[in-house]
Amino acid sequence: MFVKDVMVQNQVGLHARPATFFIQKANEFKSSVWVEKEERRVNAKSLLGVLSLGIVGGTEIRIIADGADEEEAVEALVALVQSGFAD
């Protein structure tokens, strides 16, 4: 299991378009991937799950992965969040 915390940089947070980019990136990996905000954890490969967290700009989230490519998955998602989704 690999875990990393990251601050959401973009103004709108993880809503529709950025959340779609996030999920597409998460789906590139074999590992199980979750995103956690406060005490709620959801599947990072689920659009409804990610949107249900209501993540806004300036929120700290935790990205967790477990599996063969867990470290690469977390690092790629952290980089995407830090870029402000300016892929």
N, C-alpha and C positions, 0 to 999 in steps of 0.2 A: 504494500500500500504506500502511495506517495501523496503527500498533502502540501498545499501551498496557499497562503492567503494573498489576496490582491485587492487593490482599491479600484473600483470602477471609475474610469477617468471621464468618459463622455457625459455630456449634460443629461441626455434622456435616459441613460442607464441601459438595462437589458430589456428593451421593448421591441416589438415586432421585428424590424429589420436587423438590429444588432443581435437579437436573440436568435434569429434564423442563422446568421453567420456563425454564432457560437455553437449551435446545435450541429450545423454542417461540419464544423471543425471537429467536434467531439465524436461524430460518427465516422471520422477517418481512422479511428483507433479501435483495436480489438478489445481493449480493457473496458471494464465497467467504469463509468465516470459519473460523479455526482457533483452538484454545486450546493453549497450550504450558506444560508444567510441566517444569522442569529442561531436559533436552535432547529431550524427547518432544513431538511435535506431532500433534494429531488434529483431525479435522473437527469443528467446534463444532456442526454440525447432526446429528451422529450420537450417539445415546444410548450405545451400546456404547463408542464412542470416548472420550467424555467420562468415563464411569464407569471405563474402563480406566486412566485416569490416577491414580485413587485420591486425589483432591484432598480434603484435610481442612482444618478451620478453621485459620487462621494461615498457610496456604500462599500464597506469591506465585505468581500465574499471569500469563501474557502472552496478551493477546487480539489477534489479527491479522486484518485484513480486507483484501480486495483486490477492487475493483469500483466500480460507479457510486455506491453509497451506503456506501462503506467507513467513512467517518468517523462517520456516524450509527450504523452497526452497532456499532462499537467503543464509542462513547460510551454507547449504550443498554445494552450488556452490562456495561460497567464500572459503570454506575449500578445495575443489577440486583444485581450481586455486592456492591457497597458497601451496598446496602439490607439485606443479610442475607437476601435473597429474601422480604422482608416486603412484596411487591408492593403 
